[in-house]
Amino acid sequence: MAWISAVIFHTPQILSPNSLPHDANQKKICQSQCRTFPFLRRSAICRASPQGVKREASNTRIFASVTDVLLDETVEKFQLPKGDTWSVHKFGGTCVGSSERIKNVADIIVKDNSERKLVVVSAMSKVTDMMYDLIEKAQSRDDSFVSALDAVLEKHRSTAFDLLDGDDLNSFLSRLHNDIRNLKAMLRAIYIAGHATESFMDFVVGHGELWSAQILSSVVRKKGMNSKWMDTREVLIVNPSGSDQVDPDYVESEKRLEKWYSQNPSEIIIATGFIASTPKNIPTTLKRDGSDFSAAIMGALFRARQVTIWTDVDGVYTADPRKVSEAVILQTLSYQEAWEMSYFGANVLHPRTIIPVMQYSIPIVIRNIFNLSAPGTRICHSLVNDKEEGQSLESLVKGFATIDNLALVNVEGTGMAGVPGTANAIFGAVKDVGANVIMISQASSEHSVCFAVPEKEVKAVAEALNSRFRQALDAGRLSQIAVIPNCSILAAVGQKMASTSGVSASLFNALAKANINVRAIAQGCSEYNITVVIKQEDCIKALRAVHSRFYLSRTTIAMGVIGPGLIGHTLLGQLRDQAAVLKEEFNIDLRVMGITGSRTMLLSDVGIDLSRWRELQIENGEVTNLEKLVQHVHGNHFIPNTVLVDCTADSGVASHYYDWLRKGIHVITPNKKANSGPLDQYLKLRSLQRQSYTHYFYEATVGAGLPIISTLRGLLETGDKILKIEGIFSGTLSYIFNNFIGKRAFSAVVAEAKQAGYTEPDPRDDLSGTDVARKVIILARESGLKLELSDIPIENLVPEPLRDSASPEEFMQQLPQFDQDMTNNRQDAEDAGEVLRYVGVVDVANKKGVVELRRYKKDHPFAQLSGSDNIIAFTTTRYKNQPLIVRGPGAGAQVTAGGVFSDILRLASYLGAPS
């Protein structure tokens, strides 16, 4: 009996006279329906009258059967309990897209320990689209609507066989087949008329929710739980409000809900989403995102404890993760923040979904049905009314959203200033063509007004404005109505962020660093968003730039390493070992985005795995292209800082430093070629460094890991005056002369140093003294002397006959022939109680430098060295009687790479990392 009642209710409802506008098409459909359903000929809806179709007097069900009356009179009345005992769940089409997924949904419902549960369910995945396609085919008189309807039938029939059995299966299949027969007849009528009204379309597409709700309710009952399904068209009453939206009638809906519950009491209710009725009982839908809206309305009607929206993502992201790989899940959002983000295109909720729950402070939780371990995002009233001490910018800026395919319309003219009604005239014209204004910005001088509209509507808007203001344009009161196409809106959303110092500055600074031009700005006094209009082609780049500024570490640094040789390879190992500690303890995020050698380079968009970079270079390496490497590392735009680390000794690479610094790329290097090259290039480089905020660090060029440059700068910056810098700058030559003792031959010590890895592959590069001279010239220039490398006299320790030897091997073979000269020098020194040391000297007082072999007393600090240690003595006005000594290891890949690493961390400190 109950089933008969339901069928009688469903079929005539869509043919209610209240749903039929009196036009020819509707009469055709009505007549066709009467022919198709003979029993309808006896009903009032098909009897024509002079005033049109005769209306039924009933305000509730158009066809109340005898069964309905009996049910109304005999069912015991149950009062609807409201409040925290209810939890509301909403499951979208993806969640109920298959038999297995429907089982998962049922498990979630059963495991929820709430006392009472209201579950809103969408149609199975793709079914709503299939239903709209049926109508489109029927209107187009495409006979394939019949086979398409059969596909809908089979989808639900097979799902029912998978999940149901016994009476539940038979009952559902009976209803399903009856619904399909009725739909086929209705579609045939639409086919004949070639047209369907909105009410007919709403009736057809709503069947998907009816079927999924019935199936899910039966599955929950099968698990031993008391469950009823609700056709929300019997409960939710809405009024069309234009612009493809509806407004819920909460008073009437509450009355109907109480009546429904009195007849269908249950601890678990499975309700249809998306569909509702008008006050005249005509089936309708809640339009876009209707199922979410249904859940929010139900939450408000039940005064529920919480509304959970189940979807296929872990929560609300700080930005679209398809555009920003670094986007993170937000734990909480205020209602207003969620509202703003959804308005600006974020995949959160439709703004109207939030309205019903706000009134009763019912939180909405967004959760992932495919990842139950994820807590999701909770949307509720903000717990922070005012900015508390210690709040970070990140806690104030919750997220970023974009809207693409917009055009900016600019109405400009001196005649606008101070003229009342101009804005009204502008937007009145826009309203007349039905365009949607997304954003408005007006100069305080009232000289111009610009606003953003969807690009597909801008032509009509421009024509309307030109027509409306033709006289003002001809008279010169308006200078132009300009359209700027291909725009996007980028919105930053956050509670009270606009009233917090630094937020806007950080936002626009991030855009500037990414070379993004802002075309218009809008900021509401509600302080929930800052909106900018930019070129559409820059949209993703801008989104990544601002997101990285607020959600990556302030000292996230994109790195490119040039020269993965001995020093570069060692540096990459040190970075690998320390990366996690730096990120966790110091908030420094170092990402190597590119590594290039002389032949092969490796690039990554997110950061190279340094534990296997050589393997990756073999698998994914490409031909070296320095320009491409620089563009890749610096052009990512989602990491705010870029540094190139040059670990080569190549003058060609060093020649690029100036251009890199000019582009805003920091440079760190142990390569001495730039600072010891032509003086004018050095001065140009240092001048640029002083004028910009770009950093150029080169500590390792002089003392490997020793703080020589920083010590010198510290002395100068604090007002000390440098008189002389003298030191053993070569770890190789320090090792050689520290071990050139007793009866040992000079050539034997050089061979030992080469074998131990202290020398260059060709030891002549060390023995020539050129490397020491470069360090001397660097310190001389840092001290203020304007010297060229050619101004430094160098004592070359390579015997003159061997300077042109064909190979390092030939040189080493012939070197013993010249041992006697060096042995004699050592003996003379020993006879005088002295030792030999190869030193570089910067004589600042006399504005000169020298590199030579000198003798020092055995009690001199230079005579106390061991191994490959370096030692540098600063004689200054403060340290005149006793020089300031810096001593330590000065050679080897580990200490040199450590010096470079130290510069990287110094850069991070300058960029804001904690010291």
SULFEN-V598734 format. One record per helix or strand of 3 or more residues. SS is the DSSP state (hx for helix, st for strand). FROM is the first residue (numbers start at 0). TO is the last residue. Records with the same first field share a line. If there is no record, write none. Layout:
# SULFEN-V598734
SS->FROM-TO + FROM-TO
This chain:
# SULFEN-V598734
hx->1-12 + 16-18 + 23-35 + 37-41 + 43-45 + 65-73 + 98-110 + 126-138 + 144-162 + 165-192 + 197-204 + 206-221 + 231-233 + 249-262 + 289-301 + 334-342 + 350-357 + 392-395 + 413-415 + 421-431 + 454-467 + 469-474 + 496-498 + 502-512 + 535-550 + 565-585 + 612-619 + 625-633 + 650-653 + 656-661 + 672-675 + 678-690 + 699-702 + 707-716 + 730-738 + 745-754 + 763-766 + 769-781 + 788-790 + 799-801 + 807-830 + 860-863 + 892-909
st->85-90 + 115-120 + 226-229 + 236-241 + 244-247 + 267-271 + 274-276 + 282-284 + 305-310 + 331-333 + 362-367 + 376-379 + 398-411 + 436-441 + 447-453 + 479-492 + 519-522 + 528-534 + 554-561 + 587-595 + 599-602 + 640-645 + 665-668 + 721-727 + 833-842 + 847-856 + 868-875 + 883-888
